[in-house]
């Protein structure tokens, strides 16, 4: 047996975002014991999933754990990446494939958010924390970010923790900013629930600057946080071990990515 790990990043037109993703994974790789470790991208950057998978096989991999570097479970995790892996694996039917979970809901993710807030100041009982998600038409995204917001409440001591989205889910960032603009006396911490920089982070920065609210504090995106790194390392190891098959890719006539709630 020769174990490979294929890390799948989303990809971005912004080179800095891709560089940040690679640097994050390279830090994770130091904690993972696998014969082969390759990095690839779903879109907008190279190498592709097909190229990354082929590289693993050419290096002698008999088992490939495919792990998406994604914050939440949505269409990319459930459909897009598994379909690309299925296509890539068609020429290598002898390869055993497991598929890892996105980072998802975890206590350490809430701690990472609180860390970002504390970089901007200490919230009081009247403060508001707003998590800004990428957004998706998949209802699981809203469910999971809502669950994370509840964890943030318990860890931060702030009772008013809200969520909003940049696209395809409600409430929108625009709607949230409009409502927040009326709260002149409240200290508001906006936390972009994004792993890395990119066009979305720039969009958030532009909209917040235009608002001109003196008490709105825009926090850093999650980025290089040890808490995030620890959760992602857990996801990678689970994909390698795959003892309970909670979230797995099964190669065959169809791909099956399923989460047991």
Order of alpha helices (4+ residues) and beta strands (2+ residues): beta-alpha-beta-alpha-beta-alpha-beta-alpha-beta-alpha-beta-alpha-beta-alpha-beta-alpha
